[in-house]
Amino acid sequence: MSTHVIPSRPEFAAILRDQHEFAVAGRDTLGNRLNGWFDRLMIQSGADLAPAMLLALCLCSAVACGGLAFVVQENLLTTAIGALIGAAAPLVTAVIIRSRRQSEMLKQFPAMLDELARAARTGRSLEKCLALVADDTPQPLGGELRRCTRRLDLGMSITDALGELPLRTGLASTNVFVSALAVHRETGGDLVKVLERLAQTLRTRIQFQGRLKAATAASRATALLMLIVPPAVLAFFIFRDPEYLTNLMQSEWGFRVTIMAAVLQIVGSLWVLRILKSSGQG
């Protein structure tokens, strides 16, 4: 009895889901890295919003803030600054939402691992244990786990079903968790002890990060203040005198100093934000 093999059609591989990614795999350019950062921001923030809609909100916010600045000041430079602030506001909001979501998931992770270890102790299969734990875990971590269990129901392996979990959460802990389950599936071993030790390690790390944040609270507040004060002072002088920045930029000395200050402010902001992000990753 002959069997007919249906050929694979890659162009139809993603027909059942919407594609909302701007980055192109395998392209190492600055624009593609920015697109990748934006894609990860939208995924990890958990916002039920298409990336194109967020860009539309940035455009609308830029027009609104720039128009308001023009009505108040009637100055093109002030209008450009207002439009820039308005365009950045939705992105900053998405970053804050992502940070809060990641903190909440990090707090839920040790309890989830304990429950998974208790379920594994009863002799159930790993797939059944994951489905049970996913149903009992609240949002936002529960939603990501239920997404993984739906992929398991479609016949995917543990490694493939959980492969997107580190990307969707943005937590290093999920990467360790997925690696531990993949190693257990390939080599075997005592899964209960692995999960219990991983849960204890995460609790210790969370406690250490809490003590670290408490010890460096003053330093982080000072760093954030240094980032906020220069733009605030500039905004004060601009709204006090609409022609202040225009007159400053007309002189050669003022133009060079202003550009240098803006570049140093941007570099310092990126540096401080990177330090704060690396100290708060889980």
C-alpha positions in Angstrom: 0.0 0.0 0.0 1.6 3.3 -1.1 1.4 6.4 0.9 1.3 9.9 -0.5 3.5 12.4 1.2 2.2 16.0 1.3 5.1 18.4 0.6 5.9 21.1 3.1 5.0 24.7 2.1 7.1 27.1 4.1 5.1 30.1 2.9 2.0 28.8 4.8 3.9 28.0 8.0 2.5 31.0 9.9 -0.9 31.2 8.3 -2.7 30.5 11.6 -1.2 33.3 13.6 -0.6 37.0 13.1 2.9 38.2 12.5 3.7 41.3 14.6 7.5 41.3 14.5 9.6 43.9 12.8 13.1 42.3 13.3 14.5 40.0 10.6 16.3 36.9 11.7 20.0 36.7 10.8 20.4 40.4 10.0 22.9 42.1 12.3 22.3 45.8 11.7 21.5 48.7 14.0 18.0 49.1 12.7 17.3 45.3 13.0 18.6 45.4 16.6 16.3 48.3 17.4 13.4 46.3 15.8 14.4 43.3 17.9 14.3 45.4 21.1 10.9 46.7 20.2 9.6 43.2 19.5 10.8 42.0 22.8 9.4 45.0 24.6 5.9 44.3 23.2 6.1 40.6 23.9 7.5 40.9 27.5 5.2 43.7 28.5 2.2 41.4 28.0 0.2 44.3 26.5 -2.7 43.1 24.4 -1.8 45.6 21.7 -0.3 45.3 18.3 3.1 46.8 17.8 1.8 48.9 14.9 -0.9 50.3 17.3 1.8 51.4 19.8 3.7 53.2 17.0 0.4 54.9 16.1 0.0 56.0 19.7 3.6 57.3 19.7 2.7 59.4 16.6 -0.5 60.7 18.0 1.2 61.6 21.3 4.0 63.4 19.5 1.5 65.4 17.5 -0.6 66.2 20.6 2.4 67.3 22.7 4.1 69.1 19.9 0.9 71.0 19.0 0.3 71.9 22.6 3.9 73.3 22.9 3.4 75.3 19.7 0.2 76.8 20.9 1.8 77.8 24.3 5.2 78.9 23.0 4.8 79.5 19.3 8.4 78.3 18.9 9.5 75.6 16.5 12.4 74.3 18.7 10.1 74.0 21.7 7.5 72.2 19.4 10.2 69.7 18.3 11.1 69.0 22.0 7.5 68.6 22.9 6.9 66.2 20.0 10.0 64.2 21.0 8.7 63.9 24.6 5.3 62.9 23.4 6.7 60.2 21.1 8.7 58.7 23.9 5.9 58.7 26.5 4.2 55.4 25.2 7.5 53.6 25.0 8.4 54.6 28.5 5.0 53.4 29.7 5.6 50.1 28.0 9.0 49.7 29.6 7.5 50.4 33.1 4.7 47.9 32.5 7.3 45.3 31.4 9.4 45.9 34.5 6.4 45.5 36.8 5.3 42.3 35.0 8.7 40.8 35.2 8.9 41.5 38.9 5.6 39.9 39.5 6.6 36.8 37.5 9.9 36.5 39.4 8.0 36.5 42.7 5.6 33.8 41.5 8.4 31.6 40.1 9.6 29.9 43.4 6.0 29.0 44.4 5.3 27.6 41.0 8.5 25.4 41.2 7.4 24.1 44.6 4.0 23.2 43.3 5.5 21.5 40.2 7.8 19.5 42.5 4.8 18.3 44.6 3.0 17.3 41.4 6.0 15.4 40.1 6.3 13.6 43.5 2.8 12.0 42.8 4.2 10.1 39.8 2.4 12.1 37.1 4.1 12.7 33.8 5.9 16.0 33.3 3.3 17.1 30.8 0.5 16.5 33.2 2.4 18.3 36.0 2.9 21.3 33.8 -0.7 21.5 32.8 -1.8 21.2 36.5 0.6 23.9 37.7 -0.3 26.2 34.8 -4.0 26.0 35.7 -3.3 26.9 39.4 -0.8 29.7 38.7 -2.3 33.2 38.5 -1.4 35.8 35.9 1.0 36.8 34.6 3.2 33.7 34.9 0.2 31.4 34.6 -0.7 32.8 31.3 2.7 32.1 29.9 2.7 28.5 31.3 -0.8 27.9 29.8 0.5 29.0 26.5 3.3 26.4 26.8 0.8 23.6 27.8 -1.3 24.4 24.7 1.8 23.9 22.6 2.3 20.5 24.4 -1.3 19.6 23.5 -0.4 20.1 19.9 2.2 17.4 20.1 5.3 19.5 20.6 8.2 18.3 22.8 9.0 19.8 26.2 12.0 21.6 24.8 10.1 23.1 21.8 7.0 24.0 23.9 9.0 25.8 26.5 11.5 27.3 24.1 9.8 30.7 23.8 9.3 31.1 27.6 12.6 32.8 28.3 12.0 35.2 25.4 8.4 36.0 26.4 9.3 36.6 30.0 12.7 38.2 29.7 13.9 36.4 32.9 17.1 34.5 33.3 15.4 32.2 35.8 13.1 30.8 33.0 16.1 30.0 30.9 17.5 27.9 33.8 14.2 26.3 34.3 13.8 25.3 30.7 17.4 24.0 30.5 16.8 21.9 33.7 13.7 20.3 32.2 15.4 19.6 28.9 18.4 18.0 30.6 16.0 15.9 32.7 14.1 14.7 29.7 17.3 13.6 27.9 19.3 12.2 30.8 16.7 11.5 33.5 17.4 11.9 37.2 15.4 13.1 40.3 13.2 15.9 39.0 11.8 16.7 42.4 15.2 17.5 43.9 16.2 19.6 40.9 13.0 21.7 41.1 13.3 22.1 44.9 16.9 23.2 44.7 16.1 25.6 41.8 13.2 27.1 43.9 15.5 27.5 46.9 18.2 29.1 44.7 15.6 31.6 43.3 14.4 32.5 46.7 17.9 33.2 47.9 18.6 35.2 44.8 15.4 37.3 45.3 16.3 37.9 48.9 19.8 39.0 47.9 18.4 41.3 45.2 16.1 42.8 47.8 18.9 43.5 50.2 21.0 44.9 47.3 18.3 47.3 46.3 17.8 48.4 49.8 21.5 49.1 50.2 21.8 51.0 47.0 18.5 52.9 47.1 20.3 56.2 47.8 22.7 55.7 44.9 20.0 54.7 42.5 17.9 57.7 43.5 20.9 60.0 43.0 21.5 58.5 39.5 17.9 59.0 38.5 17.9 62.6 39.9 21.0 63.3 37.8 19.1 62.1 34.7 16.0 64.1 35.5 17.4 67.5 36.7 19.2 68.7 33.4 16.1 68.2 31.2 13.9 69.8 33.9 16.2 72.8 34.2 16.2 73.2 30.4 12.4 72.9 30.2 12.1 75.6 32.9 14.2 78.1 31.0 12.5 77.3 27.7 9.0 77.9 29.1 10.2 80.9 31.0 11.7 82.4 27.9 10.6 80.8 24.6 13.6 82.5 22.8 16.2 81.2 25.3 17.2 78.1 23.5 17.0 79.7 20.1 19.4 82.5 21.2 21.7 79.9 22.8 21.9 77.8 19.6 22.6 80.9 17.4 26.0 81.4 19.0 28.8 79.0 18.0 30.0 78.5 21.6 26.4 77.9 22.8 25.7 75.5 20.0 28.8 73.4 20.7 28.3 73.3 24.4 24.6 72.4 24.0 25.3 69.6 21.6 28.1 68.2 23.8 25.8 68.4 26.9 23.0 66.6 25.0 25.4 63.8 23.9 26.8 63.3 27.4 23.3 63.3 28.8 22.2 60.6 26.4 25.3 58.5 27.0 25.0 58.8 30.7 21.3 58.0 30.6 21.9 54.8 28.6 24.7 53.8 31.0 22.7 54.3 34.1 19.6 52.6 32.8 21.8 49.6 31.7 23.3 49.4 35.2 19.8 49.6 36.8 18.5 46.9 34.4 21.3 44.5 35.0 21.0 44.8 38.7 17.3 44.1 38.6 17.2 41.1 36.2 16.0 37.8 37.5 
